[in-house]
Amino acid sequence: MKKVIVACGSGVATSQTVASKVTRLLNERNQSHIKVEVIDLKSLDSHIKDSAAYIAITKVDKQYPVPVINGIAFLTGMGMEQELQKIIDACK
C-alpha cells in the first residue's frame, strides 16, 4: 500500500475535506491501494519519509523528497484531474 499525506495548518477541516475527495476519486479509478492520510503541518517532516506524495493545502516554500501536489485543485476543481494523475503516477 502506498501512502499520500495531506497537510494543512491544523490537520482538521480543509485537509480532511481534500483527503475525503482524493480517496473517493482514487477509489473510482480503482486505485484503492493508495491510502490518503491527514496530518498537521508540524508532523510533516516525520511523515514525509514514508510517503509517495504530499498534497499541500498551503503554499510550499521548501523542497521535499516526494512530489508536492496542489491540494487547492481538489477544493476548486480547477486542475483537479492533472493533480490526481500526479498522485497516481507517484504511487506506481
Phi, psi and omega in degrees: 000134176265146181244135174239135180253147176238131180224139168226186185309309184251348182075024184245281192283292187296315182294326177295319179298312180296316180300317179298316181293315180297317178300314179299315180296320179295317179297322178296335181257021179055042179244041185289355176282356179259120179261131178256122184240134180265133177223168173265161184300328181295334181267358188305310184298326180282333181271335188293334181298328182262009188252152177273335180200161179235120176267112185262133176265329180260168178294135182254122179253357186248153174272138178237156183280006178229161177299140177256123184258141179283103181290335179298330179302328180280343175274322184264335185088348181282114180078013185297317182298320179294318180291322177297319179296324177298321178296312181299316180296321181293336184261009179282000000 
